[in-house]
Amino acid sequence: MAEVDPDTSVPLAVITGAHGVTGEVRIKLFCDSLDSLKQHKAYNGGALTLKKVKPHKMGAIARFSEITDRNAAEAARGTELSVPRSALPALDDDEFYHIDIIGLRCVSDNGEELGKVFAIYEFGAGDVIEIERASGKKFMIPIGAIDMRSDPAIVKAEFVE
């Protein structure tokens, strides 16, 4: 994969709505666990300061210093909670952050131009990569069918639709 800018913002979660009337918000996590979120206090370049966060059945409930009532919590719906890449732990050679591969160009191992990585889905049986062709048509492959260590990523031809 190409070198990444350490100042690139990496979303760890998104605010999905208000929780109660005192400014708490529901959040959907993009990171592995709530502990990953708790490691950071400032989000979005310091615009949001995390006061507390607790687990919830559909992600988490959080309180930010800057969100003080339900109206502000509702207005924050859709806000991604991002930190600079440099604030995240270093990765092993076989690990990646989703943001690093979204948009990565893909070709088959027989040289066919396939398109770009559109999304990554985490299912219980394993991760699935969705690739979007230039025509807009999308297809999915298991993560084991793609080598993302280079740009372009190489996809095993037998998984190409």
Secondary structure, DSSP 8 states (H G I E B T S, - for coil): -----TT-EEEEEEEEEEETTTTEEEEEE-SS-HHHHHT-SEETTTTEEEEEEEEETTEEEEEETT--SHHHHHHTTT-EEEEEGGGS----TT---HHHHTT-EEEETTS-EEEEEEEEEEETTEEEEEEE-TTS-EEEEEGGGEE-SSSSEEE-GGG--
